[in-house]
Amino acid sequence: MSLNLNRSDRRLLLGAGFVFVLLVAGALVFGSGEQGQAEYPSTYSSASGGAKAAYLLLADMGYKVQRWERSLSDLPPAAAKTLILAEPDEAPTREERDRLRAFISEGGHVIASGMFAGTFLPENESVPDILSGMTWKKASSLSPSQITRASPEIVLAPRAYWRSVSTAYPLYGDGDHTLVVKYFFGRGEVLWWASATPLTNAGLKEHGNLEFFLACLGDQKNEILWDEYIHGYRQTLAASIAHSPVKWLFLQLVLLAVAVVATFSRRSGPICMPMGEVRLSPIEFVQTLGGLYERAGTASVVVDICYRRFRYWLTRRLGVAGNTPAEQLASLVGDRWGFTSDHFTTTMQQCESASYDPFLPAPVALHLLQELDGYVAQLKLFQRIR
């Protein structure tokens, strides 16, 4: 099917396409390099907040290190294995937490760092502290251990702290809070850091951080599992895309395609004549208003409105005051227009009484309105209204 575009539409389409190409090219040029890398401690990231340098360093030093891109519920047996959880940004599932608990109890070694890393651990006394993580601080050793002997002082940007009332063994602190702790669980061991700064590309160069990181790993014969599943990396491409911002790009493209199809179909569809004015609109309004009064149960209000309108036009035609009693109005109508009806006065009196009756039945109200409407027709009361 060919597109019949006039000159202005063709110019608009070409201009929008040219701007789109410029935006894509600019994003590729200015978004490349380290500025486009992720700022979380991933072994794939070479940005300052990434951990690619630490991962390559361990591989060059002979450590048996590998990326773990599967769920924690699929962890292998814990014998001679160290698991690194660097800055997880989402809470674990019940199955993952139970498997990690069993992994540690069986003799596994876990290094967990970050504000939410405590939610993965069997014992958690960490408290988030976002403001402190905006600046790097020096943390000094608090207790003698093999780790503090290797590095008496480290540098990190603490995003949390460990409660001092905990039974965990404190290793480092800044004078106010405990920033690195160690505790045993079953046959395993847990190391908690306030942040992953010591193993990041920028933090690894700070004084004492490299020695601290290597001392925390312990025996070089242990196999190191660096968890990348918590950073959104999966074994399949489709699963990785589903846990990355790329899916929002596809969603935007789908929305753009839907907008293009809808616009073209609207402009290329059959021409429909505009609908004319519906003559039943006033009747629909009356029905809607009547339904509103019916649901509200205010039949007396309807009678009061109609009766006040009836009295207004009656007194106006007679040229008398608006507060003239009903009996006097009936007498004036008989004298001037020769209209005699014994029930006329009674109907007006019943309308006046019904206006103040909140429990007026709907059939009674309908009967009174029908009688008023009959008197309006007999007296030709509204014949001058346009």
C-alpha positions as CSV (number, residue, x, y, z in Angstrom):
1,M,0.0,0.0,0.0
2,S,1.5,3.3,-1.1
3,L,1.5,6.4,1.1
4,N,0.0,9.4,-0.5
5,L,1.8,12.3,1.3
6,N,1.6,15.9,0.3
7,R,4.7,18.1,0.3
8,S,4.2,19.5,3.9
9,D,3.7,16.0,5.3
10,R,6.8,14.7,3.5
11,R,8.9,17.6,4.9
12,L,7.7,17.0,8.4
13,L,8.4,13.3,8.1
14,L,11.9,13.8,6.8
15,G,12.7,16.5,9.4
16,A,11.5,14.2,12.3
17,G,13.6,11.3,10.9
18,F,16.7,13.5,10.6
19,V,16.3,14.7,14.2
20,F,15.9,11.1,15.4
21,V,19.1,10.0,13.6
22,L,21.0,13.0,15.2
23,L,19.7,12.0,18.7
24,V,20.8,8.4,18.2
25,A,24.2,9.4,16.9
26,G,24.7,11.8,19.8
27,A,23.8,9.2,22.3
28,L,26.2,6.8,20.8
29,V,29.1,9.3,20.6
30,F,28.7,11.1,23.9
31,G,27.4,8.1,25.9
32,S,30.3,5.8,25.1
33,G,33.3,5.2,27.2
34,E,33.5,5.1,31.0
35,Q,30.7,7.6,31.4
36,G,28.2,5.1,30.0
37,Q,29.4,2.3,32.4
38,A,27.3,1.3,35.3
39,E,28.2,3.0,38.6
40,Y,27.6,-0.2,40.7
41,P,30.3,-2.7,41.7
42,S,29.9,-5.1,38.7
43,T,32.8,-7.0,37.3
44,Y,31.7,-5.9,33.8
45,S,31.9,-2.2,34.6
46,S,35.1,-0.2,34.1
47,A,33.6,3.0,35.7
48,S,34.9,4.4,38.9
49,G,32.2,2.6,40.8
50,G,32.6,-0.7,38.9
51,A,34.7,-3.7,40.0
52,K,36.3,-4.9,36.8
53,A,39.8,-4.1,38.0
54,A,39.4,-6.2,41.2
55,Y,38.0,-9.2,39.2
56,L,40.9,-9.1,36.7
57,L,43.4,-8.7,39.5
58,L,42.2,-11.8,41.3
59,A,42.3,-13.8,38.1
60,D,45.9,-12.6,37.4
61,M,47.0,-13.5,41.0
62,G,45.8,-17.0,40.5
63,Y,42.5,-17.0,42.4
64,K,39.8,-19.3,41.1
65,V,37.2,-16.6,40.5
66,Q,34.1,-16.7,38.4
67,R,31.0,-14.7,37.8
68,W,27.8,-16.2,39.3
69,E,24.8,-15.3,37.1
70,R,22.2,-17.7,38.6
71,S,19.9,-17.3,41.5
72,L,21.2,-17.8,45.0
73,S,18.8,-20.7,45.4
74,D,21.0,-22.6,42.9
75,L,24.2,-22.2,44.9
76,P,26.6,-25.2,44.8
77,P,27.9,-27.0,47.9
78,A,29.7,-24.6,50.2
79,A,33.0,-26.5,50.6
80,A,36.0,-24.1,50.0
81,K,33.9,-21.4,48.4
82,T,33.6,-17.7,49.0
83,L,30.6,-15.7,47.8
84,I,30.8,-11.9,47.1
85,L,27.6,-9.9,47.3
86,A,28.6,-6.4,46.3
87,E,25.9,-3.8,46.7
88,P,22.7,-5.7,46.0
89,D,19.8,-3.4,45.0
90,E,16.9,-5.7,45.6
91,A,15.7,-7.9,48.4
92,P,16.1,-11.7,48.2
93,T,13.3,-14.2,47.9
94,R,12.5,-16.6,50.7
95,E,14.2,-19.5,48.7
96,E,17.3,-17.5,48.1
97,R,17.7,-16.4,51.7
98,D,17.1,-20.0,52.9
99,R,19.7,-21.4,50.5
100,L,22.3,-18.7,51.5
101,R,21.6,-19.5,55.1
102,A,22.3,-23.2,54.5
103,F,25.4,-22.3,52.3
104,I,26.9,-20.4,55.2
105,S,26.0,-23.0,57.8
106,E,27.7,-25.7,55.7
107,G,31.0,-23.8,55.8
108,G,30.6,-21.2,53.1
109,H,32.4,-17.8,53.3
110,V,30.3,-14.7,52.4
111,I,31.4,-11.1,51.9
112,A,28.3,-8.9,51.8
113,S,28.6,-5.1,51.3
114,G,26.1,-2.3,50.9
115,M,23.0,-0.8,52.4
116,F,20.7,-3.7,51.6
117,A,23.2,-6.6,51.9
118,G,22.1,-7.3,55.4
119,T,18.7,-8.5,54.2
120,F,20.5,-11.5,52.6
121,L,22.3,-12.6,55.8
122,P,21.0,-14.9,58.5
123,E,21.8,-12.2,61.2
124,N,21.2,-8.6,60.2
125,E,21.9,-5.6,62.5
126,S,22.7,-3.1,59.7
127,V,21.1,0.4,59.6
128,P,21.0,2.4,56.3
129,D,22.8,5.7,56.4
130,I,22.5,7.3,53.0
131,L,24.0,10.7,53.9
132,S,27.2,9.3,55.2
133,G,27.8,7.5,51.9
134,M,28.1,10.8,50.0
135,T,31.7,11.2,51.2
136,W,34.6,8.8,51.7
137,K,35.9,8.2,55.2
138,K,38.8,6.5,56.9
139,A,37.9,3.6,59.1
140,S,40.4,2.4,61.7
141,S,40.7,-1.1,63.2
142,L,38.7,-1.8,66.3
143,S,39.8,-5.3,67.2
144,P,42.9,-7.4,66.5
145,S,42.5,-10.0,63.8
146,Q,44.2,-11.3,60.7
147,I,42.4,-8.8,58.6
148,T,43.2,-5.7,60.7
149,R,46.8,-6.8,60.9
150,A,47.0,-6.8,57.1
151,S,45.4,-3.3,56.9
152,P,45.1,-1.2,60.0
153,E,43.1,1.5,58.2
154,I,40.8,1.5,55.1
155,V,38.9,4.0,53.1
156,L,35.2,3.6,52.2
157,A,32.0,5.5,51.6
158,P,29.7,4.0,54.3
159,R,26.1,3.6,53.2
160,A,25.1,1.9,56.4
161,Y,26.5,0.9,59.8
162,W,26.2,-2.0,62.2
163,R,24.5,-1.7,65.6
164,S,27.0,-1.8,68.4
165,V,24.7,-4.0,70.5
166,S,25.2,-6.9,68.1
167,T,27.2,-9.9,69.0
168,A,29.2,-9.7,65.8
169,Y,32.9,-9.1,66.0
170,P,33.7,-5.5,65.1
171,L,36.7,-5.0,62.8
172,Y,36.6,-1.3,61.6
173,G,34.8,1.9,62.6
174,D,35.0,5.6,62.2
175,G,34.7,6.6,65.8
176,D,30.9,6.8,65.8
177,H,29.7,3.6,64.1
178,T,30.9,0.1,63.3
179,L,31.5,-0.2,59.5
180,V,33.0,-3.7,59.1
181,V,32.0,-6.8,61.2
182,K,32.6,-10.5,61.2
183,Y,30.5,-13.3,62.7
184,F,30.3,-17.0,62.5
185,F,27.2,-18.9,61.6
186,G,27.3,-22.7,61.8
187,R,30.6,-23.8,60.2
188,G,30.7,-20.7,58.0
189,E,31.7,-17.1,58.3
190,V,30.1,-13.8,57.3
191,L,31.9,-10.5,56.6
192,W,29.8,-7.4,56.3
193,W,31.1,-4.1,54.9
194,A,29.3,-0.8,55.1
195,S,29.9,-0.3,51.3
196,A,31.8,-2.0,48.5
197,T,34.2,0.9,48.1
198,P,37.4,-1.1,48.9
199,L,36.9,-3.4,45.9
200,T,35.7,-0.8,43.3
201,N,38.0,0.5,40.5
202,A,38.4,3.9,42.3
203,G,38.5,2.6,45.9
204,L,41.0,-0.2,45.2
205,K,43.8,2.4,44.8
206,E,43.2,3.9,48.3
207,H,45.7,3.1,51.0
208,G,45.0,-0.2,52.7
209,N,42.0,-1.2,50.6
210,L,43.7,-3.8,48.5
211,E,45.3,-5.5,51.5
212,F,42.0,-5.4,53.3
213,F,40.2,-7.0,50.3
214,L,42.7,-9.8,49.9
215,A,42.7,-10.5,53.6
216,C,39.0,-10.8,53.6
217,L,39.1,-13.4,50.8
218,G,41.3,-15.7,53.0
219,D,42.8,-18.8,51.6
220,Q,43.8,-18.4,47.9
221,K,42.7,-22.0,47.2
222,N,39.1,-21.1,47.9
223,E,36.8,-20.7,44.8
224,I,35.4,-17.2,44.6
225,L,31.8,-16.8,43.3
226,W,31.2,-13.1,42.3
227,D,27.4,-12.6,42.2
228,E,26.3,-10.7,39.1
229,Y,22.7,-12.0,39.3
230,I,21.9,-9.3,41.9
231,H,23.0,-6.7,39.3
232,G,20.6,-7.9,36.7
233,Y,22.9,-10.2,34.7
234,R,21.4,-13.5,33.6
235,Q,22.7,-16.5,31.7
236,T,20.4,-15.8,28.7
237,L,20.2,-12.6,26.7
238,A,16.4,-12.4,27.0
239,A,16.5,-12.6,30.8
240,S,19.2,-9.9,31.0
241,I,17.2,-7.6,28.8
242,A,14.1,-8.2,31.0
243,H,16.1,-7.0,34.1
244,S,17.8,-4.0,32.4
245,P,16.6,-0.5,31.2
246,V,16.6,-1.9,27.6
247,K,13.1,-3.1,28.0
248,W,11.9,0.4,28.4
249,L,13.5,1.3,25.1
250,F,11.5,-1.5,23.4
251,L,8.4,-0.3,25.1
252,Q,8.9,3.2,23.8
253,L,9.5,1.9,20.3
254,V,6.2,-0.1,20.6
255,L,4.3,3.0,21.7
256,L,5.9,5.0,18.8
257,A,4.8,2.3,16.3
258,V,1.2,2.3,17.8
259,A,1.1,6.1,17.5
260,V,2.2,6.0,13.9
261,V,-0.3,3.4,12.9
262,A,-3.1,5.1,14.8
263,T,-2.3,8.5,13.2
264,F,-2.1,7.0,9.7
265,S,-5.2,5.0,10.0
266,R,-7.1,8.1,11.4
267,R,-6.0,10.3,8.5
268,S,-6.5,7.6,5.8
269,G,-9.8,6.2,7.1
270,P,-13.2,6.8,5.7
271,I,-14.7,10.3,6.1
272,C,-17.7,10.3,8.5
273,M,-20.2,13.0,8.6
274,P,-20.6,14.8,11.9
275,M,-23.6,13.8,13.9
276,G,-26.5,16.3,14.0
277,E,-28.1,17.7,17.0
278,V,-30.2,15.1,18.8
279,R,-33.8,16.3,19.4
280,L,-34.2,14.0,22.4
281,S,-31.5,15.8,24.4
282,P,-33.9,17.9,26.5
283,I,-35.9,14.7,27.3
284,E,-32.7,12.9,28.3
285,F,-31.9,15.8,30.6
286,V,-35.3,15.6,32.2
287,Q,-35.0,11.8,32.6
288,T,-31.5,12.2,34.1
289,L,-32.7,14.9,36.6
290,G,-35.7,12.8,37.5
291,G,-33.5,9.8,38.2
292,L,-31.3,11.9,40.4
293,Y,-34.2,13.0,42.5
294,E,-35.5,9.4,42.6
295,R,-32.2,8.1,43.9
296,A,-31.9,10.9,46.5
297,G,-35.4,10.2,47.7
298,T,-36.3,13.9,47.7
299,A,-39.8,14.0,46.1
300,S,-40.8,16.9,48.3
301,V,-38.1,19.1,46.7
302,V,-39.5,18.4,43.2
303,V,-43.0,19.4,44.3
304,D,-41.6,22.5,46.0
305,I,-39.8,23.6,42.9
306,C,-42.7,23.1,40.5
307,Y,-45.2,24.7,43.0
308,R,-43.0,27.8,43.4
309,R,-42.7,28.2,39.6
310,F,-46.5,27.8,39.3
311,R,-47.1,30.4,42.0
312,Y,-44.6,32.8,40.4
313,W,-46.3,32.9,37.0
314,L,-49.8,32.9,38.6
315,T,-49.1,35.9,40.8
316,R,-47.3,37.6,37.9
317,R,-50.3,37.2,35.6
318,L,-52.7,38.3,38.3
319,G,-50.5,41.2,39.3
320,V,-50.5,40.4,43.0
321,A,-47.9,39.8,45.7
322,G,-45.9,36.6,45.7
323,N,-46.9,35.7,49.2
324,T,-50.6,35.9,48.6
325,P,-52.4,32.9,50.3
326,A,-53.7,30.0,48.3
327,E,-57.4,30.8,49.1
328,Q,-57.1,34.4,47.9
329,L,-55.3,33.3,44.7
330,A,-58.1,30.8,43.9
331,S,-60.7,33.6,44.5
332,L,-58.8,36.0,42.2
333,V,-58.6,33.4,39.5
334,G,-62.3,32.8,39.6
335,D,-63.1,36.6,39.5
336,R,-60.8,37.6,36.7
337,W,-60.8,34.5,34.4
338,G,-64.0,32.8,35.4
339,F,-62.2,29.7,36.3
340,T,-64.0,27.7,39.0
341,S,-62.8,24.5,40.5
342,D,-63.4,23.3,44.0
343,H,-60.3,21.2,43.9
344,F,-57.9,24.0,42.9
345,T,-57.5,25.5,46.3
346,T,-57.1,22.0,47.8
347,T,-54.3,21.1,45.3
348,M,-52.3,24.3,46.2
349,Q,-52.7,23.6,49.9
350,Q,-51.5,20.0,49.5
351,C,-48.5,21.3,47.5
352,E,-47.6,23.7,50.2
353,S,-47.8,20.9,52.8
354,A,-45.9,18.4,50.7
355,S,-43.0,20.9,50.3
356,Y,-42.1,20.4,54.0
357,D,-42.6,16.6,54.1
358,P,-39.2,14.8,53.8
359,F,-41.0,11.4,53.6
360,L,-43.4,12.3,50.8
361,P,-44.1,9.2,48.7
362,A,-43.2,9.4,45.1
363,P,-46.7,8.4,43.8
364,V,-48.3,11.3,45.8
365,A,-45.7,13.7,44.4
366,L,-46.4,12.6,40.9
367,H,-50.1,13.0,41.4
368,L,-49.7,16.6,42.6
369,L,-47.4,17.5,39.7
370,Q,-49.9,16.1,37.2
371,E,-52.7,18.2,38.7
372,L,-50.5,21.3,38.6
373,D,-49.6,20.6,35.0
374,G,-53.4,20.3,34.2
375,Y,-54.1,23.7,35.8
376,V,-51.3,25.3,33.8
377,A,-52.8,24.0,30.6
378,Q,-56.3,25.2,31.6
379,L,-55.1,28.6,32.6
380,K,-52.7,28.9,29.7
381,L,-50.2,30.1,32.2
382,F,-47.0,29.6,30.2
383,Q,-48.2,30.6,26.7
384,R,-46.1,33.7,26.7
385,I,-42.8,31.9,27.6
386,R,-40.4,31.5,24.7
